[in-house]
């Protein structure tokens, strides 16, 4: 039997021009571009498997993807070769050979996302692709108080968009912070996994608390309701960035 090796990629991308990570029939995707570049490089038909299936317009600094290949290219050299074949808004930041049974979605891990909000009187065209703009004043302290109710293990059914295929809606949030840096508010959340649109719904709900439409203490009721209608709107994709991916149990990539 042919002896294939498994390569792991750490991938950064600006998601603005893409229909998300996962291959789709109609539209460019991050996964599709990686498959194309790998096919050109190796002469094989390669389909990568990604750790996080980010949505259209969402950005990533460190998504993890693996693929199997017969290529003799050393694992650490794939990043250099692929970056010559990928569009400028996708870059492989690292590559290495990993154990053949390593699967990026089947290992215990922690993901960290940031949601960026430009909270100012007027939009900033330089940040329009990387932060959600609102002129409505937001109180980050109220947002922080509301966020505290979500930390820990909970049933996050209220924060799941229709179309989610998850078997369970129970997730654990390890950290959830809200900080202001001048005109920008950054929501930073670390968890063991997130439901479809969960982080964007959390961001939209925290903004409801920040602008005074919802008392921070009501977040407890929103969580307990188990009903998407109880939470706030889904915040736009442009403000969301996957910023950190950590594997537990001494798994390194």
VOPAGU-2260 file (C-alpha; in pm, 1 decimal, decimal comma):
REM VOPAGU-2260
SITE   aa  ch    i         X         Y         Z
SITE  UNK   A    0       0,0       0,0       0,0
SITE  UNK   A    1     126,6     346,1     -84,7
SITE  UNK   A    2     276,8     524,2     215,2
SITE  UNK   A    3     110,9     861,8     250,0
SITE  UNK   A    4     208,8    1117,3     511,5
SITE  UNK   A    5     -16,0    1369,2     685,4
SITE  UNK   A    6      69,2    1738,3     672,6
SITE  UNK   A    7     -76,0    2004,3     901,4
SITE  UNK   A    8    -113,1    2366,3     789,2
SITE  UNK   A    9    -170,0    2679,1     995,6
SITE  UNK   A   10    -369,4    2909,7     767,7
SITE  UNK   A   11    -437,1    3284,2     787,3
SITE  UNK   A   12    -688,6    3456,6     563,0
SITE  UNK   A   13    -892,4    3766,2     496,4
SITE  UNK   A   14   -1240,1    3619,3     448,6
SITE  UNK   A   15   -1392,1    3921,8     274,6
SITE  UNK   A   16   -1389,6    3780,1     -78,2
SITE  UNK   A   17   -1482,3    3423,2      15,7
SITE  UNK   A   18   -1799,2    3224,6      80,7
SITE  UNK   A   19   -1648,6    3085,6     399,4
SITE  UNK   A   20   -1398,4    2809,1     466,3
SITE  UNK   A   21   -1582,4    2501,0     341,4
SITE  UNK   A   22   -1599,5    2411,8     -28,5
SITE  UNK   A   23   -1925,7    2515,4    -193,1
SITE  UNK   A   24   -2063,6    2457,5    -541,0
SITE  UNK   A   25   -2111,2    2824,8    -619,4
SITE  UNK   A   26   -1840,2    3055,0    -490,3
SITE  UNK   A   27   -1475,9    3070,8    -386,7
SITE  UNK   A   28   -1378,7    2933,0     -47,3
SITE  UNK   A   29   -1059,4    2909,3     157,9
SITE  UNK   A   30   -1070,3    2530,3     144,7
SITE  UNK   A   31   -1119,3    2537,0    -229,7
SITE  UNK   A   32    -815,6    2758,3    -283,9
SITE  UNK   A   33    -601,1    2531,2     -66,1
SITE  UNK   A   34    -717,9    2222,6    -257,1
SITE  UNK   A   35    -639,9    2389,4    -588,3
SITE  UNK   A   36    -292,1    2503,1    -482,7
SITE  UNK   A   37    -207,4    2162,6    -335,4
SITE  UNK   A   38    -323,0    1988,5    -652,4
SITE  UNK   A   39    -100,1    2211,6    -865,0
SITE  UNK   A   40     193,9    2153,3    -630,9
SITE  UNK   A   41     170,9    1776,1    -585,8
SITE  UNK   A   42     -11,9    1655,3    -895,6
SITE  UNK   A   43    -254,1    1473,0    -664,8
SITE  UNK   A   44    -622,3    1528,2    -596,1
SITE  UNK   A   45    -611,8    1660,9    -241,5
SITE  UNK   A   46    -896,1    1762,1     -11,2
SITE  UNK   A   47    -794,1    1936,3     308,5
SITE  UNK   A   48    -981,1    1891,7     636,8
SITE  UNK   A   49   -1016,9    2209,5     841,5
SITE  UNK   A   50   -1053,6    2254,0    1215,1
SITE  UNK   A   51   -1297,4    2545,9    1202,8
SITE  UNK   A   52   -1552,0    2600,8     925,5
SITE  UNK   A   53   -1566,5    2978,9     942,7
SITE  UNK   A   54   -1851,2    3155,3     761,9
SITE  UNK   A   55   -1848,8    3392,5     466,0
SITE  UNK   A   56   -1669,1    3716,2     547,9
SITE  UNK   A   57   -1507,5    3583,6     867,1
SITE  UNK   A   58   -1130,7    3616,5     901,4
SITE  UNK   A   59    -874,1    3377,3    1047,3
SITE  UNK   A   60    -520,2    3405,5    1178,0
SITE  UNK   A   61    -463,4    3042,6    1264,9
SITE  UNK   A   62    -710,3    2792,9    1123,6
SITE  UNK   A   63    -574,4    2440,1    1114,8
SITE  UNK   A   64    -601,3    2209,0     814,0
SITE  UNK   A   65    -457,9    1865,2     735,5
SITE  UNK   A   66    -415,8    1660,3     419,1
SITE  UNK   A   67    -254,0    1335,5     312,4
SITE  UNK   A   68       0,2    1318,9      33,7
SITE  UNK   A   69     257,8    1099,7    -136,6
SITE  UNK   A   70     473,1    1403,5    -208,2
SITE  UNK   A   71     837,8    1395,1    -103,3
SITE  UNK   A   72     829,4    1764,5     -14,1
SITE  UNK   A   73     932,9    1799,4     352,8
SITE  UNK   A   74     642,4    1900,9     575,6
SITE  UNK   A   75     794,8    2232,1     679,3
SITE  UNK   A   76     850,3    2333,3     315,1
SITE  UNK   A   77     485,0    2314,0     207,8
SITE  UNK   A   78     417,1    2660,9     350,1
SITE  UNK   A   79     675,2    2821,1     121,7
SITE  UNK   A   80     560,3    2635,2    -188,0
SITE  UNK   A   81     189,6    2693,0    -126,3
SITE  UNK   A   82     226,4    3066,4     -59,2
SITE  UNK   A   83     361,5    3107,2    -412,8
SITE  UNK   A   84      39,2    2956,1    -548,6
SITE  UNK   A   85    -224,3    3106,0    -318,4
SITE  UNK   A   86    -396,9    3444,1    -358,3
SITE  UNK   A   87    -259,4    3729,1    -147,7
SITE  UNK   A   88    -547,8    3713,0     100,3
SITE  UNK   A   89    -459,1    3355,1     204,9
SITE  UNK   A   90    -126,9    3258,2     360,4
SITE  UNK   A   91       5,9    2939,1     518,4
SITE  UNK   A   92     188,0    3055,8     830,3
SITE  UNK   A   93     336,0    2716,0     917,0
SITE  UNK   A   94     339,2    2356,6     794,2
SITE  UNK   A   95     466,3    2032,1     941,3
SITE  UNK   A   96     424,5    1657,2     924,1
SITE  UNK   A   97     201,3    1513,4    1198,4
SITE  UNK   A   98      91,2    1168,7    1311,6
SITE  UNK   A   99    -124,8     989,9    1056,0
SITE  UNK   A  100    -415,8     962,9    1300,3
SITE  UNK   A  101    -421,8    1333,8    1388,2
SITE  UNK   A  102    -758,5    1491,0    1302,8
SITE  UNK   A  103    -804,1    1863,8    1374,7
SITE  UNK   A  104   -1169,4    1830,5    1481,7
SITE  UNK   A  105   -1137,9    1512,8    1687,2
SITE  UNK   A  106    -888,8    1641,3    1945,2
SITE  UNK   A  107    -974,7    1837,7    2257,8
SITE  UNK   A  108    -904,9    2200,9    2182,3
SITE  UNK   A  109    -967,6    2561,4    2277,3
SITE  UNK   A  110   -1056,9    2826,9    2021,7
SITE  UNK   A  111   -1032,6    3200,3    2074,0
SITE  UNK   A  112   -1228,0    3447,1    1864,9
SITE  UNK   A  113   -1229,5    3825,0    1870,2
SITE  UNK   A  114   -1521,9    4037,7    1760,3
SITE  UNK   A  115   -1426,5    4395,7    1673,9
SITE  UNK   A  116   -1672,5    4685,2    1692,4
SITE  UNK   A  117   -1592,8    5036,3    1569,7
SITE  UNK   A  118   -1799,5    5254,9    1800,2
SITE  UNK   A  119   -1766,2    5609,9    1671,4
SITE  UNK   A  120   -1965,2    5890,9    1517,7
SITE  UNK   A  121   -1853,7    5809,7    1163,3
SITE  UNK   A  122   -1723,4    5494,9     990,7
SITE  UNK   A  123   -1351,1    5449,4     928,7
SITE  UNK   A  124   -1303,3    5323,0     572,0
SITE  UNK   A  125    -971,6    5158,7     665,1
SITE  UNK   A  126   -1150,3    4934,1     918,1
SITE  UNK   A  127   -1467,9    4866,7     722,1
SITE  UNK   A  128   -1368,8    4507,6     636,2
SITE  UNK   A  129   -1243,0    4414,2     982,6
SITE  UNK   A  130   -1481,7    4571,1    1233,1
SITE  UNK   A  131   -1856,1    4617,6    1263,6
SITE  UNK   A  132   -1942,2    4987,7    1273,3
SITE  UNK   A  133   -2211,1    5137,8    1495,0
SITE  UNK   A  134   -2258,1    5501,7    1591,2
SITE  UNK   A  135   -2490,0    5404,7    1878,4
SITE  UNK   A  136   -2291,8    5461,7    2201,4
SITE  UNK   A  137   -2199,3    5135,8    2373,7
SITE  UNK   A  138   -2120,6    5098,5    2742,6
SITE  UNK   A  139   -1846,3    4836,3    2759,1
SITE  UNK   A  140   -1893,0    4794,0    3134,5
SITE  UNK   A  141   -2255,3    4684,7    3084,2
SITE  UNK   A  142   -2139,4    4451,9    2807,5
SITE  UNK   A  143   -1878,7    4305,8    3041,8
SITE  UNK   A  144   -2138,5    4246,4    3313,7
SITE  UNK   A  145   -2366,9    4070,4    3067,6
SITE  UNK   A  146   -2079,0    3860,7    2934,7
SITE  UNK   A  147   -1999,9    3724,1    3281,3
SITE  UNK   A  148   -2322,1    3519,4    3280,2
SITE  UNK   A  149   -2199,8    3318,9    2979,5
SITE  UNK   A  150   -1872,1    3198,6    3128,7
SITE  UNK   A  151   -1871,7    2828,8    3221,7
SITE  UNK   A  152   -2050,5    2522,0    3086,0
SITE  UNK   A  153   -2403,2    2601,5    2963,8
SITE  UNK   A  154   -2665,1    2501,1    2711,2
SITE  UNK   A  155   -2618,0    2768,9    2443,0
SITE  UNK   A  156   -2930,3    2684,3    2239,9
SITE  UNK   A  157   -3033,3    3051,2    2252,5
SITE  UNK   A  158   -2710,9    3139,4    2071,3
SITE  UNK   A  159   -2739,6    2897,3    1780,8
SITE  UNK   A  160   -2859,4    2994,4    1434,2
SITE  UNK   A  161   -3102,9    2779,4    1242,3
SITE  UNK   A  162   -2917,6    2526,4    1031,2
SITE  UNK   A  163   -2681,7    2411,5    1304,6
SITE  UNK   A  164   -2626,0    2035,4    1287,3
SITE  UNK   A  165   -2456,6    2001,8    1625,8
SITE  UNK   A  166   -2562,4    1697,3    1827,5
SITE  UNK   A  167   -2557,9    1896,4    2151,3
SITE  UNK   A  168   -2582,7    2266,3    2229,0
SITE  UNK   A  169   -2381,2    2240,0    2550,1
SITE  UNK   A  170   -2049,7    2423,8    2529,9
SITE  UNK   A  171   -1793,6    2562,1    2773,7
SITE  UNK   A  172   -1671,3    2919,7    2762,3
SITE  UNK   A  173   -1347,2    2957,3    2955,2
SITE  UNK   A  174   -1304,3    3331,6    2914,5
SITE  UNK   A  175   -1519,7    3614,6    2779,2
SITE  UNK   A  176   -1388,8    3968,3    2802,4
SITE  UNK   A  177   -1499,4    4305,4    2666,4
SITE  UNK   A  178   -1241,4    4581,2    2634,6
SITE  UNK   A  179   -1232,9    4925,8    2477,1
SITE  UNK   A  180    -933,2    5063,2    2290,7
SITE  UNK   A  181   -1022,6    5416,8    2188,4
SITE  UNK   A  182   -1312,7    5394,3    1944,8
SITE  UNK   A  183   -1286,0    5017,3    1914,5
SITE  UNK   A  184   -1453,9    4761,1    2140,0
SITE  UNK   A  185   -1311,1    4409,2    2131,3
SITE  UNK   A  186   -1504,0    4105,4    2253,5
SITE  UNK   A  187   -1261,9    3818,3    2312,4
SITE  UNK   A  188   -1401,7    3471,5    2381,0
SITE  UNK   A  189   -1228,6    3138,3    2442,5
SITE  UNK   A  190   -1423,5    2811,5    2444,7
SITE  UNK   A  191   -1404,0    2440,7    2374,4
SITE  UNK   A  192   -1617,2    2484,7    2063,4
SITE  UNK   A  193   -1886,5    2710,0    1921,6
SITE  UNK   A  194   -2223,6    2652,3    1760,1
SITE  UNK   A  195   -2318,7    2790,8    1420,2
SITE  UNK   A  196   -2300,2    3173,1    1446,0
SITE  UNK   A  197   -2266,0    3145,8    1825,3
SITE  UNK   A  198   -1994,0    3409,0    1864,7
SITE  UNK   A  199   -2173,4    3655,6    1636,4
SITE  UNK   A  200   -2498,6    3607,9    1830,3
SITE  UNK   A  201   -2313,5    3660,3    2158,2
SITE  UNK   A  202   -2167,4    3981,0    2013,2
SITE  UNK   A  203   -2507,9    4100,8    1895,3
SITE  UNK   A  204   -2662,7    4027,7    2234,9
SITE  UNK   A  205   -2382,1    4202,0    2423,4
SITE  UNK   A  206   -2435,9    4507,7    2205,4
SITE  UNK   A  207   -2801,8    4505,8    2310,1
SITE  UNK   A  208   -2680,2    4532,8    2670,4
SITE  UNK   A  209   -2421,9    4793,3    2577,4
SITE  UNK   A  210   -2671,6    5029,5    2416,5
SITE  UNK   A  211   -2925,5    4994,0    2697,5
SITE  UNK   A  212   -3189,7    4789,8    2516,3
SITE  UNK   A  213   -3127,5    4499,8    2754,3
SITE  UNK   A  214   -3024,5    4498,0    3118,8
SITE  UNK   A  215   -2704,1    4296,3    3170,8
SITE  UNK   A  216   -2879,7    4076,8    3427,4
SITE  UNK   A  217   -3126,8    3962,7    3163,2
SITE  UNK   A  218   -2850,2    3757,3    3003,6
SITE  UNK   A  219   -2926,0    3488,1    3261,1
SITE  UNK   A  220   -3284,6    3463,4    3125,5
SITE  UNK   A  221   -3163,9    3462,3    2764,8
SITE  UNK   A  222   -2934,1    3170,2    2840,1
SITE  UNK   A  223   -3203,6    2976,8    3028,4
SITE  UNK   A  224   -3466,2    3026,9    2755,9
SITE  UNK   A  225   -3300,5    2786,6    2511,6
SITE  UNK   A  226   -3466,8    2983,3    2233,2
SITE  UNK   A  227   -3288,5    3175,9    1955,8
SITE  UNK   A  228   -3561,4    3442,3    1968,0
SITE  UNK   A  229   -3458,7    3532,9    2324,0
SITE  UNK   A  230   -3111,6    3651,2    2220,7
SITE  UNK   A  231   -3004,9    3957,1    2023,5
SITE  UNK   A  232   -2934,8    3987,5    1650,4
SITE  UNK   A  233   -2651,4    3808,9    1474,5
SITE  UNK   A  234   -2366,7    4058,2    1440,0
SITE  UNK   A  235   -2217,6    4098,4    1090,0
SITE  UNK   A  236   -1938,9    3863,0     984,4
SITE  UNK   A  237   -1674,5    4126,0     908,4
SITE  UNK   A  238   -1592,3    4188,8    1275,9
SITE  UNK   A  239   -1510,9    3825,5    1356,7
SITE  UNK   A  240   -1156,8    3685,0    1359,8
SITE  UNK   A  241   -1033,8    3341,7    1466,5
SITE  UNK   A  242    -720,6    3446,0    1656,8
SITE  UNK   A  243    -597,8    3139,4    1847,0
SITE  UNK   A  244    -626,2    2761,8    1831,5
SITE  UNK   A  245    -487,1    2545,6    2112,0
SITE  UNK   A  246    -487,0    2167,0    2136,1
SITE  UNK   A  247    -495,0    1999,8    2475,9
SITE  UNK   A  248    -332,6    1678,8    2607,3
SITE  UNK   A  249      11,7    1779,5    2478,4
SITE  UNK   A  250     -96,3    1779,4    2114,7
SITE  UNK   A  251     112,4    2032,1    1922,7
SITE  UNK   A  252      67,6    2150,6    1565,7
